[in-house]
Structures are given as structure tokens and as C-alpha cells.
Amino acid sequence: MTEITRRNALKLMSATLIAGAGVSMLPGMAFAAGTITVLNWQGYGTDEAWSIKAFQEATGIEVVHDYYSSEAEMLTKLRTNPGTYDLVVLNAARCAQAMAEDLISPIDYAKVPNISSVAENLRSNENFNKDGVGYAVPWVWGLTAIAMREGLPKADSYAVFGDPAYKGRVGLQDDAVGAIAAAALLTGQDMNNPKDLDLVKETLKGFKSNVKLLWSTEDQWNKSFAAKEFDVAMYWSGGAVRSRRVSKLPVDFVVPKEGGIGWVDGLGIPVGAPNAEGAHAFANWMIDPKFYVEWATKAGAPASANTAAMESLPADDLSRQIHKPEYISSMSIMSALPDDRREAFNNLWQEVKAFYAE
């Protein structure tokens, strides 16, 4: 499932940093001055101008950026430019690949004191660890689950997509990985490696009479929901926040008993980083509650991996209400897919879509 949409949907803006917050974010730490180079999606949190300014004032470290437009490009940049980057933002699935290729170094958690309040389920995820050693600082997360029109009985299972009560009233994401993940979880299988793809296929085909729309973008989802084309759908947690906050749509976000389809982005330090000390300091800054609250409330942000940061949001904040802490332990996190499995997923989904179109 591509995550470009969720990142591009963030509406970023500059804000004035809370007076005095910069120094307090990094108590008692010693810094290596100079410059760090961060590799990330453009406009995705690390390059907020107000944050970079405050970080430099607090530490003496200048932050510059290079950007990628796909995760494949990110890995290529790490492979072909050793010694160039100090910090890289990478999805959990890609982190596992980067570890396997020795592209990133172990994290010295003693230099990231805010890690103490990062959810243990995220810290210990196998995609971020190798041989008991952590290779990335979990940063932000989100999940795909069920969105329903307000006032309807809240579903407790992905089986709602096949519930006769919603005949012709369901919207599924047109994404092979996401659709298969939901059906795999519904049938009690590992969403990253379901053993019975025939059962997954028959489960998805069983939704046919209910499926009104296969949606691809958040804008399409919002317009179709507003037009009352469907009442129940797969949807992103961050999308649900924006649909309620920005589009004023009556959306309830529900995570069923099978758990959400989760993603996590982490902060890694490439092998040969020129300023690893500075990179550790910046990673600590990125997960600090004071930075996060400013980012989330002034610009819009995914859920923080730092539970203390989420608890620092206002009680009525929509992101805090939708991204409940218990979802971290119940969700399955997307992992890297081998090429043959991804091809099998795509072929299965094309067959299901052709069946829907009959």
C-alpha cells in the first residue's frame, strides 16, 4: 500500500515556536555542532522551518535536506551515496530491507532520551530490529481500518464489508495489498504472508454485491462519501481525521476486533553518517512531545509513536481520539513483500476486480 497519499495530504504551514521550548526539548544532552543532512519526503515534518530554526538555536546544528519521491528511490540514494546522509525517514517495511543490506547503523538509545516513552510494541517491531538491536527510532504511525457514516451501528469486524445490510453501500480501497490485508485478517491469517490465498480471494469475491466503489484517492473518498454513494468503507486513520476536521464529514473511524492494518515510519542513521551525534539529537527532537504538539496542532501530523506526545495533545483533538493507544498493540504492521508475493497479490486483486465488474 503506497503511503505517498497520506504524506501529501498533510497541510503544512509555518508556526511560531513556543517560547523557550527549544532548549527544554533536549535536556542535559551534549551536541556535535556542524550540519546534518536528512533524507525524507518533502514537506513531511522534518523540514518544518520553525522547527529547524529552533533546533539550530538549541544545539548549534544546522539541518539541510535531500528528498526522495518514492521509497525505492530512497534506498537507491542510500546505496549510491555512502557517507552523505546523517538521518533518513523510512517505513518499517523498508527499514527491514535497509538493515538486510547494511545501509543503516544501530541506534544508540542512550542518545535519544525521549525513546523512553515510545510505545514498546513499536520499538520492538521486527522491522526495526536485528539480532536484538534497534536500527530505527519509531517516529509516526497510522492505520487503515473501517470508516462508517455517523449514526450507524459500529462494526466490530471486517465482515461488515459483506454484511447484507450494506448491499451496494460499501467502498473498498483499490489497492491489492490493503484489500488482501483486510481479507487475510478476517480469515485469521498473517496479512503480510497469508498461506491460503484462495480463501482470501473467495472472501473478497463475497463482498461483490455490497461494493459500490473502488476508491483510489482521499479526495475521491471524500467526494463520494459526501454524495452518499457509500456508508461503510476501508479508510486511513489520518484521512478520517482530515475528513472530519477539514471537510466536516460525519465519519466514524472503527478498528475491528481483527485489528488495524498498520504502518510505522522510523528515523534511521545511515552507515557512514558524517554527524551521527547530531542525527541522534535530531531524532530525539522529532519524537519530543513539545515538537509534536506544535507540528500536529499547527500543521497536521500523523500519530506520534511517543505515547507522551499523544497524551500532550488537547483531549478533544481528533487525531488523539482516533489514534487510540490500544490500537498500537492490536494492529498488524505492514512488512516488506518479496517480489513474487507482491505479484501474486496484484494478480489476485485484478481477478477480484474483474469479478466485481461482471
Wavefront OBJ file of the C-alpha trace (Angstrom):
o trace
v 0.000 0.000 0.000
v 1.532 3.265 -1.078
v 1.830 5.892 1.605
v 2.577 8.820 -0.679
v -1.054 9.961 -0.474
v -1.119 10.134 3.273
v 2.049 12.240 3.336
v 0.996 14.543 0.533
v -2.333 15.107 2.290
v -0.637 16.847 5.229
v -1.326 20.570 5.017
v 1.921 22.065 6.161
v 2.393 25.617 7.423
v 4.944 27.606 9.406
v 4.260 28.450 13.025
v 5.940 30.380 15.822
v 7.690 28.029 18.232
v 6.546 28.151 21.846
v 8.892 30.492 23.648
v 11.708 28.668 25.370
v 10.652 25.241 24.128
v 13.760 24.655 22.044
v 16.241 24.185 24.858
v 13.846 22.243 27.079
v 13.313 19.645 24.386
v 16.865 18.406 24.743
v 17.736 18.448 28.435
v 21.243 17.615 29.516
v 22.457 16.493 26.077
v 25.815 17.298 24.534
v 25.786 18.018 20.813
v 28.147 17.737 17.911
v 27.860 21.061 16.113
v 28.019 21.363 12.362
v 25.458 20.147 9.860
v 23.237 17.107 9.413
v 21.675 16.059 6.126
v 18.222 14.495 6.357
v 16.742 12.327 3.594
v 12.941 12.384 3.582
v 9.757 13.064 1.628
v 9.443 16.815 1.019
v 7.063 18.530 3.436
v 6.936 15.629 5.883
v 7.701 17.008 9.327
v 11.481 17.112 9.428
v 11.701 20.202 7.229
v 9.310 22.484 9.133
v 11.134 25.832 9.013
v 10.209 26.896 12.557
v 11.439 23.562 13.928
v 14.753 23.621 12.100
v 15.383 27.177 13.314
v 14.631 26.286 16.936
v 16.730 23.105 16.770
v 19.735 25.024 15.453
v 19.348 27.677 18.123
v 19.247 24.995 20.826
v 22.064 22.799 19.537
v 24.182 24.716 17.040
v 23.398 22.035 14.456
v 22.262 23.139 11.014
v 19.742 20.864 9.259
v 19.692 20.511 5.474
v 17.537 18.176 3.394
v 17.598 15.972 0.366
v 14.331 14.461 -0.832
v 13.028 11.320 -2.486
v 9.786 10.743 -4.372
v 9.492 7.010 -3.706
v 10.819 4.537 -1.172
v 12.682 2.721 -3.937
v 14.482 5.985 -4.732
v 15.298 6.425 -1.041
v 17.046 3.046 -0.947
v 18.915 3.833 -4.168
v 20.175 7.103 -2.686
v 21.452 5.266 0.401
v 23.177 2.636 -1.743
v 24.852 5.042 -4.146
v 25.755 7.928 -1.800
v 27.515 6.406 1.228
v 28.694 8.981 3.742
v 26.242 11.628 2.503
v 23.261 11.361 4.840
v 23.006 11.586 8.611
v 19.329 10.705 9.100
v 16.762 9.001 6.890
v 12.992 8.611 7.250
v 11.944 5.136 6.223
v 8.858 3.000 6.552
v 9.108 -0.083 8.778
v 8.955 -2.384 5.766
v 11.798 -0.536 4.040
v 13.748 -0.418 7.284
v 13.906 -4.213 7.268
v 15.305 -4.072 3.741
v 17.835 -1.387 4.666
v 19.004 -3.454 7.660
v 19.436 -6.526 5.487
v 21.609 -4.532 3.078
v 23.647 -2.916 5.883
v 22.561 0.550 4.820
v 21.717 1.808 8.316
v 23.502 1.628 11.668
v 22.277 0.608 15.135
v 20.697 3.385 17.176
v 22.336 4.401 20.443
v 19.182 4.819 22.512
v 21.162 6.470 25.307
v 21.454 9.452 22.962
v 17.690 9.530 22.342
v 16.220 10.028 25.842
v 12.686 10.562 24.533
v 12.694 6.922 23.403
v 11.671 6.018 26.952
v 8.058 6.947 26.214
v 7.859 5.462 22.716
v 5.408 2.551 22.615
v 7.267 -0.699 23.267
v 5.240 -2.517 20.588
v 6.732 -0.156 18.027
v 10.271 -0.170 19.435
v 10.367 -3.969 19.399
v 8.798 -4.445 15.969
v 10.859 -6.904 13.949
v 11.143 -4.446 11.063
v 13.152 -2.080 13.273
v 15.335 -4.686 14.974
v 18.003 -7.223 14.069
v 19.652 -9.629 16.487
v 18.098 -7.773 19.397
v 19.496 -4.400 18.288
v 17.345 -1.426 17.246
v 18.077 0.211 13.913
v 15.479 2.995 13.844
v 13.628 5.316 16.175
v 9.859 4.785 15.689
v 8.510 8.215 14.764
v 4.901 8.298 13.491
v 2.214 5.747 12.715
v -1.290 5.266 11.352
v -3.588 2.512 10.176
v -6.246 1.510 7.707
v -9.481 0.127 9.106
v -13.216 0.903 8.746
v -14.955 4.242 8.291
v -18.723 4.440 8.793
v -21.331 7.127 8.493
v -22.191 8.560 11.905
v -25.309 7.073 13.443
v -24.841 3.578 12.038
v -24.111 0.659 14.394
v -20.350 0.466 14.751
v -18.952 -2.628 13.072
v -16.709 -4.957 15.065
v -15.256 -6.881 12.101
v -14.115 -6.534 8.506
v -17.021 -8.900 7.837
v -19.153 -5.737 7.637
v -17.946 -5.383 4.032
v -20.050 -8.457 3.223
v -22.979 -7.698 5.544
v -26.253 -7.859 3.527
v -27.440 -4.768 5.428
v -24.960 -2.734 3.361
v -25.745 -4.075 -0.093
v -24.405 -1.574 -2.608
v -23.200 0.718 0.193
v -19.501 -0.248 0.604
v -16.348 1.459 -0.640
v -13.132 -0.567 -0.865
v -9.699 0.855 -1.479
v -8.421 -0.038 -4.940
v -5.175 -1.401 -3.572
v -4.092 -5.033 -3.738
v -2.050 -5.001 -0.542
v -4.716 -3.237 1.508
v -7.657 -5.300 0.271
v -5.803 -8.572 0.747
v -4.660 -7.484 4.203
v -8.269 -6.918 5.312
v -9.410 -10.286 3.949
v -6.401 -12.066 5.433
v -7.067 -10.614 8.882
v -10.749 -11.513 8.565
v -9.812 -15.128 7.830
v -7.313 -15.319 10.698
v -4.166 -15.129 8.581
v -0.931 -13.147 8.596
v -1.739 -10.147 6.419
v 1.863 -9.920 5.195
v 2.073 -13.591 4.238
v -1.340 -15.301 4.057
v -0.958 -19.019 3.452
v -4.390 -19.548 1.892
v -4.723 -17.021 -0.914
v -7.681 -18.926 -2.348
v -9.598 -18.264 0.857
v -8.594 -14.586 0.685
v -9.830 -14.421 -2.912
v -13.168 -16.055 -2.125
v -13.629 -13.738 0.853
v -13.084 -10.664 -1.314
v -15.387 -12.026 -4.005
v -18.010 -12.464 -1.306
v -18.153 -8.662 -0.950
v -19.293 -8.204 -4.573
v -22.951 -7.352 -4.021
v -22.001 -4.743 -1.421
v -19.194 -2.950 -3.258
v -20.374 0.321 -4.743
v -16.997 1.946 -5.299
v -13.305 1.123 -5.540
v -11.658 4.378 -4.482
v -8.064 5.443 -5.047
v -7.544 8.879 -3.511
v -8.619 10.698 -0.372
v -10.284 13.400 -2.454
v -12.341 10.778 -4.298
v -13.289 9.162 -0.982
v -14.452 12.476 0.486
v -16.499 13.482 -2.545
v -18.159 10.070 -2.831
v -18.926 9.904 0.894
v -20.354 13.420 0.815
v -22.540 12.386 -2.139
v -23.763 9.407 -0.049
v -22.509 6.854 -2.543
v -21.479 4.569 0.331
v -21.877 4.301 4.097
v -19.086 1.864 5.029
v -15.556 1.773 3.649
v -11.924 0.999 4.134
v -10.127 4.205 5.093
v -6.966 5.649 6.577
v -6.926 6.909 10.149
v -5.289 10.178 9.120
v -7.818 10.542 6.320
v -10.638 10.167 8.825
v -9.155 12.996 10.895
v -8.951 15.274 7.850
v -12.421 14.281 6.602
v -13.949 15.344 9.916
v -11.722 18.351 10.603
v -11.400 19.854 7.139
v -14.334 18.512 5.122
v -16.766 18.401 8.069
v -17.956 14.914 7.084
v -19.872 12.726 9.578
v -17.291 9.936 9.732
v -16.779 7.404 12.498
v -13.460 5.533 12.372
v -13.675 1.973 13.692
v -10.890 -0.514 14.336
v -12.393 -4.018 14.326
v -11.558 -6.990 16.506
v -9.143 -8.299 13.853
v -7.006 -5.182 14.340
v -5.965 -2.389 12.013
v -3.645 -2.522 9.020
v -0.795 -0.508 10.475
v 2.190 1.412 9.182
v 5.084 2.979 11.069
v 7.743 5.394 9.869
v 11.089 5.431 11.622
v 14.225 7.552 11.790
v 17.398 5.710 10.840
v 21.068 6.676 10.726
v 22.807 5.586 7.506
v 26.101 3.725 7.692
v 28.960 6.224 7.469
v 26.852 9.177 8.626
v 29.221 12.184 8.923
v 27.434 13.508 12.021
v 25.789 10.608 13.835
v 25.794 12.565 17.097
v 23.780 15.341 15.511
v 21.472 12.793 13.907
v 20.687 11.228 17.282
v 19.908 14.684 18.676
v 17.565 15.476 15.792
v 15.801 12.107 16.129
v 15.225 12.917 19.801
v 13.813 16.305 18.775
v 11.430 14.709 16.267
v 9.787 12.499 18.913
v 9.666 15.144 21.633
v 6.125 15.967 22.828
v 6.685 19.719 22.552
v 7.758 19.484 18.924
v 4.966 17.036 18.124
v 2.136 19.079 19.635
v 3.287 22.136 17.711
v 3.527 20.148 14.471
v 0.227 18.343 14.941
v -1.908 21.282 16.032
v -0.464 23.946 13.738
v 0.263 21.931 10.587
v -1.282 18.479 10.886
v 0.643 15.281 11.527
v 0.249 11.508 11.747
v 0.053 9.908 15.198
v 3.269 10.055 17.208
v 4.999 6.851 18.269
v 5.703 8.644 21.534
v 2.735 7.974 23.835
v 3.663 11.003 25.945
v 3.369 13.170 22.830
v -0.105 11.850 22.039
v -1.176 12.409 25.635
v 0.052 16.005 25.372
v -2.480 16.801 22.651
v -5.696 18.517 23.743
v -8.259 15.982 24.966
v -10.653 16.912 22.168
v -8.047 16.639 19.420
v -9.423 14.425 16.626
v -6.117 12.699 15.977
v -5.822 11.770 19.646
v -9.396 10.452 19.661
v -8.945 8.366 16.520
v -5.420 7.065 17.206
v -6.148 5.304 20.469
v -3.114 3.842 22.256
v -4.624 0.349 22.371
v -4.581 0.225 18.570
v -0.782 0.097 18.627
v -0.831 -3.328 20.252
v -3.767 -4.688 18.231
v -2.735 -3.598 14.733
v -0.626 -5.662 12.335
v 2.236 -3.690 10.815
v 2.934 -3.858 7.100
v 6.209 -5.569 6.240
v 8.249 -5.728 3.058
v 6.806 -8.049 0.404
v 9.054 -10.202 -1.793
v 8.556 -9.544 -5.498
v 6.845 -12.884 -6.112
v 4.338 -12.325 -3.291
v 3.580 -8.785 -4.420
v 2.970 -10.099 -7.934
v 0.663 -12.796 -6.553
v -1.252 -10.133 -4.597
v -1.620 -7.942 -7.673
v -2.796 -10.852 -9.822
v -5.347 -11.893 -7.211
v -6.715 -8.369 -6.898
v -7.030 -7.997 -10.677
v -9.044 -11.213 -10.768
v -11.309 -9.977 -7.963
v -11.865 -6.622 -9.670
v -12.758 -8.363 -12.923
v -15.275 -10.437 -10.951
v -16.784 -7.283 -9.448
v -17.169 -5.836 -12.944
v -19.089 -8.811 -14.345
l 1 2 3 4 5 6 7 8 9 10 11 12 13 14 15 16 17 18 19 20 21 22 23 24 25 26 27 28 29 30 31 32 33 34 35 36 37 38 39 40 41 42 43 44 45 46 47 48 49 50 51 52 53 54 55 56 57 58 59 60 61 62 63 64 65 66 67 68 69 70 71 72 73 74 75 76 77 78 79 80 81 82 83 84 85 86 87 88 89 90 91 92 93 94 95 96 97 98 99 100 101 102 103 104 105 106 107 108 109 110 111 112 113 114 115 116 117 118 119 120 121 122 123 124 125 126 127 128 129 130 131 132 133 134 135 136 137 138 139 140 141 142 143 144 145 146 147 148 149 150 151 152 153 154 155 156 157 158 159 160 161 162 163 164 165 166 167 168 169 170 171 172 173 174 175 176 177 178 179 180 181 182 183 184 185 186 187 188 189 190 191 192 193 194 195 196 197 198 199 200 201 202 203 204 205 206 207 208 209 210 211 212 213 214 215 216 217 218 219 220 221 222 223 224 225 226 227 228 229 230 231 232 233 234 235 236 237 238 239 240 241 242 243 244 245 246 247 248 249 250 251 252 253 254 255 256 257 258 259 260 261 262 263 264 265 266 267 268 269 270 271 272 273 274 275 276 277 278 279 280 281 282 283 284 285 286 287 288 289 290 291 292 293 294 295 296 297 298 299 300 301 302 303 304 305 306 307 308 309 310 311 312 313 314 315 316 317 318 319 320 321 322 323 324 325 326 327 328 329 330 331 332 333 334 335 336 337 338 339 340 341 342 343 344 345 346 347 348 349 350 351 352 353 354 355 356 357 358
